């Protein structure tokens, strides 16, 4: 199996799966979900680290805005921090519509009975421990993935260069592409 046909198959599969999602979207959007079903899904969303995901996303948005604005005008640092906090607090208050969307996604994929079983699990000692550890686990996983990605990016590029040389081509000396974390880091 070669990379290009595999890449073509991957692109074709993505196009087909995208078409399937578009075709299925109206069916999912029209699916009737009882208020009890939706409430159970929302209970699950509230139990899990969806809140941390939301808050982390807001913090990341704030950091990007801060970097951009301070690059343009460093004197805005202190008022910008206050403005970011005010905006952040406003978004925290307005999170319910997004959490309701999260709940709807779970309600579409899980029956009321399945959601009850999931909630019941999270109410056990093991489930509570998992909930309490999720944020740290996710941070550790992201850290490990970031290190792996940085290391593998250079190795991957080296292997592609070596393969091009094996095929008789002059492989250009380029640097490995930056990871998302490296691109987001202040210069």
N, C-alpha and C positions, 0 to 999 in steps of 0.2 A: 504494500500500500504506500503510495507516495503522498507527500504533503499537499500538493496542488489539488489532486482529485478529492482528497479528504477535506480540504478547505472548501472546494466547490460543493461537496455534499453537505458540509456544515452550513454554508450559506443557503443552500436549497432547503435544508431542514429548518433553518431559522425563518425563512420566508414562508414555508408551509405552516410552521407552528404559529407564526404571527397571523397568518390568514385564519387558522383555526381559532385563535384567540379572538380575533375580530368577529368571526362567525358565532362564537360561543358567548361573546359579551352581551348581546341583547338577551339571550336566554337567561344568563346569570342576573342581569340587571332587572329582568322582569320576574325573577323567582320570588315568590311570596315567602316571606320569613315572618313567623309569628313574633309578636312582641316578647313573648317568653323566651323564644329561641335567641332573638337578638340580645335580650338582657343577659342570658347565660354567656353568650359570646363576649359581651362587654365585660362581664365579671372576670372572664379569663384574661382579657386584654388588661384590665386594671390590676390583676394579680401579677402579671409578668413584667418584664423589664421594658415594655413598650414605652413607658414614661421616660425611662433613661435614654432610650433610642431617640425619642422626640427632643428631650432636653439636650442631648449630645449634638443632634443635628442643629439645633438653635445656636449652641455655643460655637460650632464650626462655622455657621453662617456669620455669626458675630465676629469671629476672628478674621475671616476673609474680608469683611467690611472694614474692620479696624486696620488691617494691613494696607488695604487700598487707600483709605482716607489718610492714614499717617504718612504714607509715601508722598501723597500730594501736599499735606500740610501737617508737619510734625507738631505744631503748636496746638493742634486739636486733641491731643492725647487725653487730658483730663476730662474735658467736656464730652469727648467721644465715649469714654468709659461710662459716664453717667447716662448718656443717651442710649448706649447699648443695653445697660441694665434696665432702663425704663421700657424699652422695646421688648426685651427678653421677658420681663414680668408680664407685659401685655399678652404676649403669645402664650405664656403658661396658663393664663386665665382662659384663653380662647381655644384650648386644645380639644374640647369635647367633640366638635364635629369631625376632627381627624380620627380620634379614638373610636367614634361611632363607625367610621369607614373601616377601620381595622376590624372592628367587631363584625361588620357585615361580611368582610372577606372570610373570617373564620366561620361564620354562620352558613355561608354558601358551601364551604368545604366539609363541614362537620355537622352531623345531625345533633339535635338537642340532647339526645342520649349520650352521644360521644363527648359532647362538650361537658356534660355533667360528670362523666368519668374523668375527664381531664382536670376539671376543677376539683373533684374529689381527691385526685392524686396530689395536686398542689396543696391541699389542706392536710396531707399526711406529714409526719416529721421529715421524711426524705424529700417530699415535694417542697416543704418550707426551706429545707437546707439548700436545695437546688435553686429556689428563688433567691435566697440570700447570697448565693455564690455566683449567680449569673453575671452580674456586672463585672466582677473581677475575672471570671473565666473569659468573658468576651474581650476584656482588655488584654489578657494574656494571649488569647488566640490571635488578636490583631497584631500584637507585638511580634509573636512568632511568625505570622504570615508576612509581616513587613520585612523582618530579617531574611526570611527565606526568599522573598521576592527580590530584594536587593542583591543577594548572593546569586540567585539563579539567573537574574537578568544578565549579569556579566558572563556567567557560564554559558547561558543560552546563546548569547552573541558570539562567544568564542567558538562554540560548536558549529554555528552557522558559517562563520568564517572558514573554519577547518573544512567543512563539507564543500564550500565553494572552491577552496584550493584543491581538494581531492578531485573535483570535477574539471579542474584546469582553469578556473577563473581567478582573476586578481581581486581578492576580497578587500574592499575599502577599509581603512582603519578609522572606524567611527566609535564613539562611546556608546555604551548601553543607554537605552532610553531611561529617563528619570521615572521613578515610581511616583504615584500620586502624592505620597508624603514629602518626597524630595521637591516636587514641583510646588507644593504648598508652603514649604519652609521659607522663612524670610531670607532674603539675600544679603 
